[in-house]
Amino acid sequence: MAFIILGVLGTEGRLCNKTSWGMDGCRLLCCGRGYHTMLRTVQKKCNCRFIWCCKVECDLCEVQQEEHYCN
Ligand SMILES: *[C@@H]1O[C@H](CO)[C@@H](O)[C@H](O)[C@H]1NC(C)=O
């Protein structure tokens, strides 16, 4: 049933999780139509260090993040 509902709504362009076997996984979410992978650059905290005892200071690093979208 869930497959039918998703099929009607269409899953094109939906962000899916490549490693998940659940409903958000690419296999189920894309209904077997496959998916493509895009690299997105996101900023994440990195090189965190303790200042004195109690403060933490981090740099912002750009990392490439893979995102998978249904075809
Ligand atoms: C994708 O699914 C895996 C396994 O369920 C999970 O550990 C991971 O956090 C999920 N990734 C995203 C981006 O939701």
N, CA, C, O and the ligand as a Tripos MOL2 file, in Angstrom:
@<TRIPOS>MOLECULE
protein
  298   297    72     0     0
PROTEIN
NO_CHARGES

@<TRIPOS>ATOM
      1 N           0.8370   -1.2110    0.0000 N.3       1 MET1
      2 CA          0.0000    0.0000    0.0000 C.3       1 MET1
      3 C           0.8620    1.2470    0.0000 C.2       1 MET1
      4 O           0.6340    2.1940   -0.7530 O.2       1 MET1
      5 N           1.8500    1.2160    0.8620 N.am      2 ALA2
      6 CA          2.7380    2.3810    0.9470 C.3       2 ALA2
      7 C           3.4110    2.6380   -0.4010 C.2       2 ALA2
      8 O           3.6310    3.7850   -0.7880 O.2       2 ALA2
      9 N           3.7310    1.5610   -1.1060 N.am      3 PHE3
     10 CA          4.3790    1.7290   -2.3990 C.3       3 PHE3
     11 C           3.4730    2.4810   -3.3540 C.2       3 PHE3
     12 O           3.9140    3.3660   -4.0880 O.2       3 PHE3
     13 N           2.2050    2.1160   -3.3320 N.am      4 ILE4
     14 CA          1.2460    2.7260   -4.2470 C.3       4 ILE4
     15 C           1.0980    4.2170   -3.9410 C.2       4 ILE4
     16 O           1.1080    5.0550   -4.8430 O.2       4 ILE4
     17 N           0.9620    4.5230   -2.6680 N.am      5 ILE5
     18 CA          0.8040    5.9270   -2.2750 C.3       5 ILE5
     19 C           2.0150    6.7480   -2.7180 C.2       5 ILE5
     20 O           1.8760    7.8260   -3.2950 O.2       5 ILE5
     21 N           3.2050    6.2140   -2.4350 N.am      6 LEU6
     22 CA          4.4170    6.9330   -2.8180 C.3       6 LEU6
     23 C           4.4950    7.0810   -4.3300 C.2       6 LEU6
     24 O           4.9270    8.1110   -4.8480 O.2       6 LEU6
     25 N           4.0640    6.0160   -5.0370 N.am      7 GLY7
     26 CA          4.1230    6.0500   -6.4770 C.3       7 GLY7
     27 C           3.2350    7.1270   -7.0480 C.2       7 GLY7
     28 O           3.6070    7.7960   -8.0120 O.2       7 GLY7
     29 N           2.0700    7.3030   -6.4680 N.am      8 VAL8
     30 CA          1.1280    8.3110   -6.9350 C.3       8 VAL8
     31 C           1.6720    9.7200   -6.6880 C.2       8 VAL8
     32 O           1.5990   10.5960   -7.5500 O.2       8 VAL8
     33 N           2.2110    9.9050   -5.5050 N.am      9 LEU9
     34 CA          2.7330   11.2260   -5.1810 C.3       9 LEU9
     35 C           3.9790   11.5390   -5.9900 C.2       9 LEU9
     36 O           4.2890   12.7010   -6.2500 O.2       9 LEU9
     37 N           4.7000   10.4770   -6.3890 N.am     10 GLY10
     38 CA          5.9280   10.6930   -7.1250 C.3      10 GLY10
     39 C           7.0840   10.9170   -6.1760 C.2      10 GLY10
     40 O           6.9700   11.6370   -5.1840 O.2      10 GLY10
     41 N           8.1940   10.2870   -6.4960 N.am     11 THR11
     42 CA          9.3350   10.4100   -5.6030 C.3      11 THR11
     43 C          10.5050   11.0700   -6.3010 C.2      11 THR11
     44 O          11.6150   11.1070   -5.7700 O.2      11 THR11
     45 N          10.2630   11.5810   -7.4690 N.am     12 GLU12
     46 CA         11.3390   12.2010   -8.2260 C.3      12 GLU12
     47 C          11.9560   13.3470   -7.4430 C.2      12 GLU12
     48 O          11.2600   14.2350   -6.9510 O.2      12 GLU12
     49 N          13.2720   13.3070   -7.3410 N.am     13 GLY13
     50 CA         13.9550   14.3900   -6.6600 C.3      13 GLY13
     51 C          13.9410   14.2920   -5.1510 C.2      13 GLY13
     52 O          14.4470   15.1720   -4.4550 O.2      13 GLY13
     53 N          13.3510   13.2050   -4.6450 N.am     14 ARG14
     54 CA         13.3230   13.0410   -3.1910 C.3      14 ARG14
     55 C          14.7020   12.6760   -2.6820 C.2      14 ARG14
     56 O          15.4150   11.8760   -3.2880 O.2      14 ARG14
     57 N          15.0630   13.2700   -1.5710 N.am     15 LEU15
     58 CA         16.3220   12.9390   -0.9210 C.3      15 LEU15
     59 C          16.1710   11.5980   -0.2250 C.2      15 LEU15
     60 O          15.2590   11.4170    0.5820 O.2      15 LEU15
     61 N          17.0540   10.6580   -0.5290 N.am     16 CYS16
     62 CA         16.9420    9.3490    0.1040 C.3      16 CYS16
     63 C          18.2490    8.9570    0.7730 C.2      16 CYS16
     64 O          19.3050    9.5350    0.5150 O.2      16 CYS16
     65 N          18.1460    7.9770    1.6240 N.am     17 ASN17
     66 CA         19.2900    7.5290    2.4000 C.3      17 ASN17
     67 C          19.8230    6.2200    1.8080 C.2      17 ASN17
     68 O          19.1470    5.1910    1.8130 O.2      17 ASN17
     69 N          21.0320    6.2940    1.3100 N.am     18 LYS18
     70 CA         21.6070    5.1650    0.5930 C.3      18 LYS18
     71 C          21.8200    3.9530    1.5100 C.2      18 LYS18
     72 O          21.6960    2.8120    1.0630 O.2      18 LYS18
     73 N          22.1330    4.1890    2.7630 N.am     19 THR19
     74 CA         22.4840    3.0890    3.6560 C.3      19 THR19
     75 C          21.2970    2.5840    4.4560 C.2      19 THR19
     76 O          21.4220    1.5980    5.1820 O.2      19 THR19
     77 N          20.1540    3.2340    4.3390 N.am     20 SER20
     78 CA         18.9970    2.8080    5.1180 C.3      20 SER20
     79 C          18.1450    1.8160    4.3350 C.2      20 SER20
     80 O          17.9240    1.9690    3.1340 O.2      20 SER20
     81 N          17.6710    0.7930    5.0490 N.am     21 TRP21
     82 CA         16.7530   -0.1590    4.4260 C.3      21 TRP21
     83 C          15.3150    0.1810    4.7750 C.2      21 TRP21
     84 O          14.3940   -0.5510    4.4140 O.2      21 TRP21
     85 N          15.1240    1.2670    5.4610 N.am     22 GLY22
     86 CA         13.7800    1.6820    5.8720 C.3      22 GLY22
     87 C          13.0920    2.4890    4.7960 C.2      22 GLY22
     88 O          13.5250    2.5110    3.6450 O.2      22 GLY22
     89 N          12.0110    3.1540    5.1810 N.am     23 MET23
     90 CA         11.2190    3.9110    4.2180 C.3      23 MET23
     91 C          11.9790    5.0920    3.6240 C.2      23 MET23
     92 O          11.6370    5.5680    2.5420 O.2      23 MET23
     93 N          13.0010    5.5630    4.3200 N.am     24 ASP24
     94 CA         13.7650    6.6840    3.7760 C.3      24 ASP24
     95 C          14.9380    6.2000    2.9300 C.2      24 ASP24
     96 O          15.6980    7.0030    2.3880 O.2      24 ASP24
     97 N          15.0780    4.8800    2.8250 N.am     25 GLY25
     98 CA         16.1700    4.3280    2.0290 C.3      25 GLY25
     99 C          15.8980    4.4620    0.5460 C.2      25 GLY25
    100 O          14.7450    4.4660    0.1150 O.2      25 GLY25
    101 N          16.9650    4.5730   -0.2370 N.am     26 CYS26
    102 CA         16.7900    4.7900   -1.6740 C.3      26 CYS26
    103 C          16.0200    3.6470   -2.3320 C.2      26 CYS26
    104 O          15.2390    3.8840   -3.2540 O.2      26 CYS26
    105 N          16.2250    2.4210   -1.8740 N.am     27 ARG27
    106 CA         15.5680    1.2800   -2.5200 C.3      27 ARG27
    107 C          14.0530    1.4100   -2.4480 C.2      27 ARG27
    108 O          13.3530    1.2640   -3.4500 O.2      27 ARG27
    109 N          13.5610    1.6870   -1.2460 N.am     28 LEU28
    110 CA         12.1090    1.7790   -1.0770 C.3      28 LEU28
    111 C          11.5780    3.1120   -1.5810 C.2      28 LEU28
    112 O          10.5760    3.1680   -2.2950 O.2      28 LEU28
    113 N          12.2590    4.1740   -1.2020 N.am     29 LEU29
    114 CA         11.7280    5.5080   -1.4900 C.3      29 LEU29
    115 C          11.6520    5.7810   -2.9830 C.2      29 LEU29
    116 O          10.7230    6.4360   -3.4530 O.2      29 LEU29
    117 N          12.6190    5.2840   -3.7180 N.am     30 CYS30
    118 CA         12.6460    5.5680   -5.1540 C.3      30 CYS30
    119 C          11.8920    4.5180   -5.9620 C.2      30 CYS30
    120 O          11.8770    4.5890   -7.1910 O.2      30 CYS30
    121 N          11.2690    3.5510   -5.3050 N.am     31 CYS31
    122 CA         10.4580    2.5390   -5.9820 C.3      31 CYS31
    123 C          11.2200    1.8550   -7.1000 C.2      31 CYS31
    124 O          10.6390    1.5660   -8.1460 O.2      31 CYS31
    125 N          12.5110    1.5860   -6.9090 N.am     32 GLY32
    126 CA         13.2920    0.8440   -7.8850 C.3      32 GLY32
    127 C          13.6870    1.6500   -9.1080 C.2      32 GLY32
    128 O          14.2480    1.0950  -10.0530 O.2      32 GLY32
    129 N          13.4090    2.9390   -9.1130 N.am     33 ARG33
    130 CA         13.7620    3.7410  -10.2830 C.3      33 ARG33
    131 C          15.2070    4.2260  -10.2400 C.2      33 ARG33
    132 O          15.7150    4.8180  -11.1920 O.2      33 ARG33
    133 N          15.8490    3.9570   -9.1130 N.am     34 GLY34
    134 CA         17.2440    4.3460   -9.0090 C.3      34 GLY34
    135 C          17.4070    5.7760   -8.5050 C.2      34 GLY34
    136 O          16.4370    6.5120   -8.3230 O.2      34 GLY34
    137 N          18.6390    6.1330   -8.2920 N.am     35 TYR35
    138 CA         18.9020    7.4560   -7.7500 C.3      35 TYR35
    139 C          20.2340    7.9740   -8.2770 C.2      35 TYR35
    140 O          21.0660    7.2070   -8.7620 O.2      35 TYR35
    141 N          20.4160    9.2500   -8.1760 N.am     36 HIS36
    142 CA         21.7050    9.8180   -8.5480 C.3      36 HIS36
    143 C          22.3110   10.5090   -7.3310 C.2      36 HIS36
    144 O          21.6150   10.8560   -6.3760 O.2      36 HIS36
    145 N          23.5870   10.6930   -7.3920 N.am     37 THR37
    146 CA         24.3100   11.2270   -6.2460 C.3      37 THR37
    147 C          24.8390   12.6180   -6.5670 C.2      37 THR37
    148 O          25.4160   12.8480   -7.6300 O.2      37 THR37
    149 N          24.6360   13.5320   -5.6390 N.am     38 MET38
    150 CA         25.1690   14.8660   -5.8220 C.3      38 MET38
    151 C          26.0910   15.2000   -4.6580 C.2      38 MET38
    152 O          25.8570   14.8070   -3.5150 O.2      38 MET38
    153 N          27.1220   15.9200   -4.9790 N.am     39 LEU39
    154 CA         28.0320   16.3620   -3.9290 C.3      39 LEU39
    155 C          27.6620   17.7760   -3.5230 C.2      39 LEU39
    156 O          27.5780   18.6750   -4.3600 O.2      39 LEU39
    157 N          27.4460   17.9620   -2.2420 N.am     40 ARG40
    158 CA         27.1080   19.2900   -1.7610 C.3      40 ARG40
    159 C          28.1810   19.7120   -0.7690 C.2      40 ARG40
    160 O          28.6380   18.9100    0.0460 O.2      40 ARG40
    161 N          28.5700   20.9490   -0.8430 N.am     41 THR41
    162 CA         29.5550   21.4600    0.0870 C.3      41 THR41
    163 C          28.8400   22.0810    1.2820 C.2      41 THR41
    164 O          28.0550   23.0180    1.1380 O.2      41 THR41
    165 N          29.1260   21.5440    2.4560 N.am     42 VAL42
    166 CA         28.5140   22.0810    3.6620 C.3      42 VAL42
    167 C          29.6120   22.4900    4.6330 C.2      42 VAL42
    168 O          30.7340   21.9870    4.5710 O.2      42 VAL42
    169 N          29.2810   23.3900    5.5120 N.am     43 GLN43
    170 CA         30.2360   23.8240    6.5230 C.3      43 GLN43
    171 C          29.9830   23.0730    7.8160 C.2      43 GLN43
    172 O          28.8530   22.9940    8.2980 O.2      43 GLN43
    173 N          31.0460   22.5270    8.3660 N.am     44 LYS44
    174 CA         30.9220   21.8050    9.6140 C.3      44 LYS44
    175 C          32.0180   22.2580   10.5650 C.2      44 LYS44
    176 O          33.0770   22.7300   10.1510 O.2      44 LYS44
    177 N          31.7350   22.1010   11.8310 N.am     45 LYS45
    178 CA         32.7480   22.4310   12.8280 C.3      45 LYS45
    179 C          33.8740   21.4170   12.7910 C.2      45 LYS45
    180 O          33.6450   20.2170   12.6350 O.2      45 LYS45
    181 N          35.0840   21.9090   12.9340 N.am     46 CYS46
    182 CA         36.2200   20.9950   12.9310 C.3      46 CYS46
    183 C          37.3500   21.6030   13.7390 C.2      46 CYS46
    184 O          37.2640   22.7500   14.1800 O.2      46 CYS46
    185 N          38.3860   20.8480   13.9280 N.am     47 ASN47
    186 CA         39.5610   21.2960   14.6800 C.3      47 ASN47
    187 C          39.1760   21.8900   16.0290 C.2      47 ASN47
    188 O          39.7650   22.8810   16.4610 O.2      47 ASN47
    189 N          38.2120   21.3040   16.6840 N.am     48 CYS48
    190 CA         37.7790   21.8260   17.9670 C.3      48 CYS48
    191 C          38.8750   21.6510   19.0140 C.2      48 CYS48
    192 O          39.5610   20.6300   19.0550 O.2      48 CYS48
    193 N          39.0170   22.6370   19.8300 N.am     49 ARG49
    194 CA         40.0540   22.5680   20.8650 C.3      49 ARG49
    195 C          39.5510   23.2270   22.1340 C.2      49 ARG49
    196 O          38.7050   24.1210   22.0980 O.2      49 ARG49
    197 N          40.0740   22.7810   23.2280 N.am     50 PHE50
    198 CA         39.7220   23.3670   24.5240 C.3      50 PHE50
    199 C          40.5730   24.6050   24.7740 C.2      50 PHE50
    200 O          41.7930   24.5890   24.6060 O.2      50 PHE50
    201 N          39.9110   25.6620   25.1740 N.am     51 ILE51
    202 CA         40.6200   26.8670   25.5880 C.3      51 ILE51
    203 C          40.5640   26.9030   27.1150 C.2      51 ILE51
    204 O          39.4740   26.8720   27.6870 O.2      51 ILE51
    205 N          41.6800   26.9670   27.7660 N.am     52 TRP52
    206 CA         41.7140   26.8680   29.2220 C.3      52 TRP52
    207 C          40.9600   25.6170   29.6530 C.2      52 TRP52
    208 O          41.1750   24.5360   29.1050 O.2      52 TRP52
    209 N          40.1070   25.7610   30.6030 N.am     53 CYS53
    210 CA         39.4620   24.5380   31.0830 C.3      53 CYS53
    211 C          38.1560   24.2620   30.3930 C.2      53 CYS53
    212 O          37.7960   23.1100   30.1500 O.2      53 CYS53
    213 N          37.4210   25.3680   30.0670 N.am     54 CYS54
    214 CA         35.9830   25.1520   29.8900 C.3      54 CYS54
    215 C          35.4170   25.6280   28.5690 C.2      54 CYS54
    216 O          34.2390   25.4160   28.2810 O.2      54 CYS54
    217 N          36.2320   26.2560   27.7810 N.am     55 LYS55
    218 CA         35.6920   26.7450   26.5180 C.3      55 LYS55
    219 C          36.1610   25.8800   25.3650 C.2      55 LYS55
    220 O          37.2880   25.3850   25.3520 O.2      55 LYS55
    221 N          35.2880   25.7110   24.4130 N.am     56 VAL56
    222 CA         35.6680   24.9640   23.2180 C.3      56 VAL56
    223 C          35.5700   25.8980   22.0260 C.2      56 VAL56
    224 O          34.5830   26.6120   21.8530 O.2      56 VAL56
    225 N          36.5900   25.8790   21.2260 N.am     57 GLU57
    226 CA         36.5830   26.7200   20.0460 C.3      57 GLU57
    227 C          36.7990   25.8490   18.8160 C.2      57 GLU57
    228 O          37.6590   24.9680   18.8010 O.2      57 GLU57
    229 N          36.0110   26.1090   17.7980 N.am     58 CYS58
    230 CA         36.1140   25.2820   16.6000 C.3      58 CYS58
    231 C          36.3100   26.1480   15.3690 C.2      58 CYS58
    232 O          35.9300   27.3190   15.3500 O.2      58 CYS58
    233 N          36.8960   25.5700   14.3620 N.am     59 ASP59
    234 CA         36.9480   26.2010   13.0550 C.3      59 ASP59
    235 C          35.7730   25.7010   12.2320 C.2      59 ASP59
    236 O          35.1660   24.6760   12.5460 O.2      59 ASP59
    237 N          35.4660   26.4290   11.1910 N.am     60 LEU60
    238 CA         34.4720   25.9440   10.2340 C.3      60 LEU60
    239 C          35.2090   25.3800    9.0300 C.2      60 LEU60
    240 O          36.0050   26.0730    8.3970 O.2      60 LEU60
    241 N          34.9430   24.1480    8.7280 N.am     61 CYS61
    242 CA         35.5780   23.5230    7.5720 C.3      61 CYS61
    243 C          34.5170   23.2020    6.5370 C.2      61 CYS61
    244 O          33.3710   22.8950    6.8670 O.2      61 CYS61
    245 N          34.9170   23.2780    5.2950 N.am     62 GLU62
    246 CA         33.9940   22.8790    4.2430 C.3      62 GLU62
    247 C          34.2320   21.4110    3.9370 C.2      62 GLU62
    248 O          35.3580   20.9860    3.6800 O.2      62 GLU62
    249 N          33.1640   20.6550    3.9690 N.am     63 VAL63
    250 CA         33.2840   19.2360    3.6370 C.3      63 VAL63
    251 C          32.2890   18.9080    2.5350 C.2      63 VAL63
    252 O          31.2260   19.5160    2.4190 O.2      63 VAL63
    253 N          32.6720   17.9280    1.7340 N.am     64 GLN64
    254 CA         31.7950   17.4790    0.6660 C.3      64 GLN64
    255 C          30.8860   16.3990    1.2090 C.2      64 GLN64
    256 O          31.3430   15.4030    1.7710 O.2      64 GLN64
    257 N          29.6110   16.6080    1.0360 N.am     65 GLN65
    258 CA         28.6380   15.6580    1.5520 C.3      65 GLN65
    259 C          27.8630   15.0510    0.3950 C.2      65 GLN65
    260 O          27.3670   15.7610   -0.4810 O.2      65 GLN65
    261 N          27.7660   13.7380    0.4050 N.am     66 GLU66
    262 CA         27.0330   13.0650   -0.6550 C.3      66 GLU66
    263 C          25.5450   13.0730   -0.3570 C.2      66 GLU66
    264 O          25.1220   12.7510    0.7530 O.2      66 GLU66
    265 N          24.7650   13.4360   -1.3420 N.am     67 GLU67
    266 CA         23.3170   13.3520   -1.1850 C.3      67 GLU67
    267 C          22.7520   12.5560   -2.3500 C.2      67 GLU67
    268 O          23.1980   12.6920   -3.4890 O.2      67 GLU67
    269 N          21.7900   11.7440   -2.0550 N.am     68 HIS68
    270 CA         21.2120   10.8690   -3.0780 C.3      68 HIS68
    271 C          19.7630   11.2770   -3.3510 C.2      68 HIS68
    272 O          18.9560   11.4470   -2.4380 O.2      68 HIS68
    273 N          19.4720   11.4250   -4.6240 N.am     69 TYR69
    274 CA         18.1240   11.8440   -5.0180 C.3      69 TYR69
    275 C          17.5150   10.8240   -5.9820 C.2      69 TYR69
    276 O          18.1940   10.2840   -6.8560 O.2      69 TYR69
    277 N          16.2570   10.5840   -5.8010 N.am     70 CYS70
    278 CA         15.5640    9.6340   -6.6820 C.3      70 CYS70
    279 C          15.5160   10.1530   -8.1110 C.2      70 CYS70
    280 O          15.3860   11.3530   -8.3500 O.2      70 CYS70
    281 N          15.6220    9.2230   -9.0540 N.am     71 ASN71
    282 CA         15.4940    9.6020  -10.4660 C.3      71 ASN71
    283 C          14.0300    9.7460  -10.8540 C.2      71 ASN71
    284 O          13.7240   10.0600  -12.0040 O.2      71 ASN71
    285 C1         20.8760    6.7800    6.8720 C.3      72 LIG72
    286 O1         20.4830    5.5590    7.4430 O.3      72 LIG72
    287 C2         21.4570    5.0360    8.3350 C.3      72 LIG72
    288 C3         20.9790    3.6490    8.7710 C.3      72 LIG72
    289 O2         19.6310    3.6760    9.1290 O.3      72 LIG72
    290 C4         21.6190    6.0130    9.4890 C.3      72 LIG72
    291 O3         22.5820    5.5140   10.4130 O.3      72 LIG72
    292 C5         22.0780    7.3510    8.9640 C.3      72 LIG72
    293 O4         22.1490    8.2930   10.0180 O.3      72 LIG72
    294 C6         21.1090    7.8490    7.9080 C.3      72 LIG72
    295 N1         21.6710    9.0650    7.2790 N.am     72 LIG72
    296 C7         20.9340   10.1510    7.0920 C.2      72 LIG72
    297 C8         21.6330   11.2720    6.3890 C.3      72 LIG72
    298 O5         19.7780   10.2430    7.4380 O.2      72 LIG72
@<TRIPOS>BOND
     1     1     2 1
     2     2     3 1
     3     3     4 2
     4     3     5 am
     5     5     6 1
     6     6     7 1
     7     7     8 2
     8     7     9 am
     9     9    10 1
    10    10    11 1
    11    11    12 2
    12    11    13 am
    13    13    14 1
    14    14    15 1
    15    15    16 2
    16    15    17 am
    17    17    18 1
    18    18    19 1
    19    19    20 2
    20    19    21 am
    21    21    22 1
    22    22    23 1
    23    23    24 2
    24    23    25 am
    25    25    26 1
    26    26    27 1
    27    27    28 2
    28    27    29 am
    29    29    30 1
    30    30    31 1
    31    31    32 2
    32    31    33 am
    33    33    34 1
    34    34    35 1
    35    35    36 2
    36    35    37 am
    37    37    38 1
    38    38    39 1
    39    39    40 2
    40    39    41 am
    41    41    42 1
    42    42    43 1
    43    43    44 2
    44    43    45 am
    45    45    46 1
    46    46    47 1
    47    47    48 2
    48    47    49 am
    49    49    50 1
    50    50    51 1
    51    51    52 2
    52    51    53 am
    53    53    54 1
    54    54    55 1
    55    55    56 2
    56    55    57 am
    57    57    58 1
    58    58    59 1
    59    59    60 2
    60    59    61 am
    61    61    62 1
    62    62    63 1
    63    63    64 2
    64    63    65 am
    65    65    66 1
    66    66    67 1
    67    67    68 2
    68    67    69 am
    69    69    70 1
    70    70    71 1
    71    71    72 2
    72    71    73 am
    73    73    74 1
    74    74    75 1
    75    75    76 2
    76    75    77 am
    77    77    78 1
    78    78    79 1
    79    79    80 2
    80    79    81 am
    81    81    82 1
    82    82    83 1
    83    83    84 2
    84    83    85 am
    85    85    86 1
    86    86    87 1
    87    87    88 2
    88    87    89 am
    89    89    90 1
    90    90    91 1
    91    91    92 2
    92    91    93 am
    93    93    94 1
    94    94    95 1
    95    95    96 2
    96    95    97 am
    97    97    98 1
    98    98    99 1
    99    99   100 2
   100    99   101 am
   101   101   102 1
   102   102   103 1
   103   103   104 2
   104   103   105 am
   105   105   106 1
   106   106   107 1
   107   107   108 2
   108   107   109 am
   109   109   110 1
   110   110   111 1
   111   111   112 2
   112   111   113 am
   113   113   114 1
   114   114   115 1
   115   115   116 2
   116   115   117 am
   117   117   118 1
   118   118   119 1
   119   119   120 2
   120   119   121 am
   121   121   122 1
   122   122   123 1
   123   123   124 2
   124   123   125 am
   125   125   126 1
   126   126   127 1
   127   127   128 2
   128   127   129 am
   129   129   130 1
   130   130   131 1
   131   131   132 2
   132   131   133 am
   133   133   134 1
   134   134   135 1
   135   135   136 2
   136   135   137 am
   137   137   138 1
   138   138   139 1
   139   139   140 2
   140   139   141 am
   141   141   142 1
   142   142   143 1
   143   143   144 2
   144   143   145 am
   145   145   146 1
   146   146   147 1
   147   147   148 2
   148   147   149 am
   149   149   150 1
   150   150   151 1
   151   151   152 2
   152   151   153 am
   153   153   154 1
   154   154   155 1
   155   155   156 2
   156   155   157 am
   157   157   158 1
   158   158   159 1
   159   159   160 2
   160   159   161 am
   161   161   162 1
   162   162   163 1
   163   163   164 2
   164   163   165 am
   165   165   166 1
   166   166   167 1
   167   167   168 2
   168   167   169 am
   169   169   170 1
   170   170   171 1
   171   171   172 2
   172   171   173 am
   173   173   174 1
   174   174   175 1
   175   175   176 2
   176   175   177 am
   177   177   178 1
   178   178   179 1
   179   179   180 2
   180   179   181 am
   181   181   182 1
   182   182   183 1
   183   183   184 2
   184   183   185 am
   185   185   186 1
   186   186   187 1
   187   187   188 2
   188   187   189 am
   189   189   190 1
   190   190   191 1
   191   191   192 2
   192   191   193 am
   193   193   194 1
   194   194   195 1
   195   195   196 2
   196   195   197 am
   197   197   198 1
   198   198   199 1
   199   199   200 2
   200   199   201 am
   201   201   202 1
   202   202   203 1
   203   203   204 2
   204   203   205 am
   205   205   206 1
   206   206   207 1
   207   207   208 2
   208   207   209 am
   209   209   210 1
   210   210   211 1
   211   211   212 2
   212   211   213 am
   213   213   214 1
   214   214   215 1
   215   215   216 2
   216   215   217 am
   217   217   218 1
   218   218   219 1
   219   219   220 2
   220   219   221 am
   221   221   222 1
   222   222   223 1
   223   223   224 2
   224   223   225 am
   225   225   226 1
   226   226   227 1
   227   227   228 2
   228   227   229 am
   229   229   230 1
   230   230   231 1
   231   231   232 2
   232   231   233 am
   233   233   234 1
   234   234   235 1
   235   235   236 2
   236   235   237 am
   237   237   238 1
   238   238   239 1
   239   239   240 2
   240   239   241 am
   241   241   242 1
   242   242   243 1
   243   243   244 2
   244   243   245 am
   245   245   246 1
   246   246   247 1
   247   247   248 2
   248   247   249 am
   249   249   250 1
   250   250   251 1
   251   251   252 2
   252   251   253 am
   253   253   254 1
   254   254   255 1
   255   255   256 2
   256   255   257 am
   257   257   258 1
   258   258   259 1
   259   259   260 2
   260   259   261 am
   261   261   262 1
   262   262   263 1
   263   263   264 2
   264   263   265 am
   265   265   266 1
   266   266   267 1
   267   267   268 2
   268   267   269 am
   269   269   270 1
   270   270   271 1
   271   271   272 2
   272   271   273 am
   273   273   274 1
   274   274   275 1
   275   275   276 2
   276   275   277 am
   277   277   278 1
   278   278   279 1
   279   279   280 2
   280   279   281 am
   281   281   282 1
   282   282   283 1
   283   283   284 2
   284   285   286 1
   285   285   294 1
   286   286   287 1
   287   287   288 1
   288   287   290 1
   289   288   289 1
   290   290   291 1
   291   290   292 1
   292   292   293 1
   293   292   294 1
   294   294   295 1
   295   295   296 1
   296   296   297 1
   297   296   298 2
@<TRIPOS>SUBSTRUCTURE
     1 MET1         2 RESIDUE 1 A MET
     2 ALA2         6 RESIDUE 1 A ALA
     3 PHE3        10 RESIDUE 1 A PHE
     4 ILE4        14 RESIDUE 1 A ILE
     5 ILE5        18 RESIDUE 1 A ILE
     6 LEU6        22 RESIDUE 1 A LEU
     7 GLY7        26 RESIDUE 1 A GLY
     8 VAL8        30 RESIDUE 1 A VAL
     9 LEU9        34 RESIDUE 1 A LEU
    10 GLY10       38 RESIDUE 1 A GLY
    11 THR11       42 RESIDUE 1 A THR
    12 GLU12       46 RESIDUE 1 A GLU
    13 GLY13       50 RESIDUE 1 A GLY
    14 ARG14       54 RESIDUE 1 A ARG
    15 LEU15       58 RESIDUE 1 A LEU
    16 CYS16       62 RESIDUE 1 A CYS
    17 ASN17       66 RESIDUE 1 A ASN
    18 LYS18       70 RESIDUE 1 A LYS
    19 THR19       74 RESIDUE 1 A THR
    20 SER20       78 RESIDUE 1 A SER
    21 TRP21       82 RESIDUE 1 A TRP
    22 GLY22       86 RESIDUE 1 A GLY
    23 MET23       90 RESIDUE 1 A MET
    24 ASP24       94 RESIDUE 1 A ASP
    25 GLY25       98 RESIDUE 1 A GLY
    26 CYS26      102 RESIDUE 1 A CYS
    27 ARG27      106 RESIDUE 1 A ARG
    28 LEU28      110 RESIDUE 1 A LEU
    29 LEU29      114 RESIDUE 1 A LEU
    30 CYS30      118 RESIDUE 1 A CYS
    31 CYS31      122 RESIDUE 1 A CYS
    32 GLY32      126 RESIDUE 1 A GLY
    33 ARG33      130 RESIDUE 1 A ARG
    34 GLY34      134 RESIDUE 1 A GLY
    35 TYR35      138 RESIDUE 1 A TYR
    36 HIS36      142 RESIDUE 1 A HIS
    37 THR37      146 RESIDUE 1 A THR
    38 MET38      150 RESIDUE 1 A MET
    39 LEU39      154 RESIDUE 1 A LEU
    40 ARG40      158 RESIDUE 1 A ARG
    41 THR41      162 RESIDUE 1 A THR
    42 VAL42      166 RESIDUE 1 A VAL
    43 GLN43      170 RESIDUE 1 A GLN
    44 LYS44      174 RESIDUE 1 A LYS
    45 LYS45      178 RESIDUE 1 A LYS
    46 CYS46      182 RESIDUE 1 A CYS
    47 ASN47      186 RESIDUE 1 A ASN
    48 CYS48      190 RESIDUE 1 A CYS
    49 ARG49      194 RESIDUE 1 A ARG
    50 PHE50      198 RESIDUE 1 A PHE
    51 ILE51      202 RESIDUE 1 A ILE
    52 TRP52      206 RESIDUE 1 A TRP
    53 CYS53      210 RESIDUE 1 A CYS
    54 CYS54      214 RESIDUE 1 A CYS
    55 LYS55      218 RESIDUE 1 A LYS
    56 VAL56      222 RESIDUE 1 A VAL
    57 GLU57      226 RESIDUE 1 A GLU
    58 CYS58      230 RESIDUE 1 A CYS
    59 ASP59      234 RESIDUE 1 A ASP
    60 LEU60      238 RESIDUE 1 A LEU
    61 CYS61      242 RESIDUE 1 A CYS
    62 GLU62      246 RESIDUE 1 A GLU
    63 VAL63      250 RESIDUE 1 A VAL
    64 GLN64      254 RESIDUE 1 A GLN
    65 GLN65      258 RESIDUE 1 A GLN
    66 GLU66      262 RESIDUE 1 A GLU
    67 GLU67      266 RESIDUE 1 A GLU
    68 HIS68      270 RESIDUE 1 A HIS
    69 TYR69      274 RESIDUE 1 A TYR
    70 CYS70      278 RESIDUE 1 A CYS
    71 ASN71      282 RESIDUE 1 A ASN
    72 LIG72      285 GROUP 0 **** ****
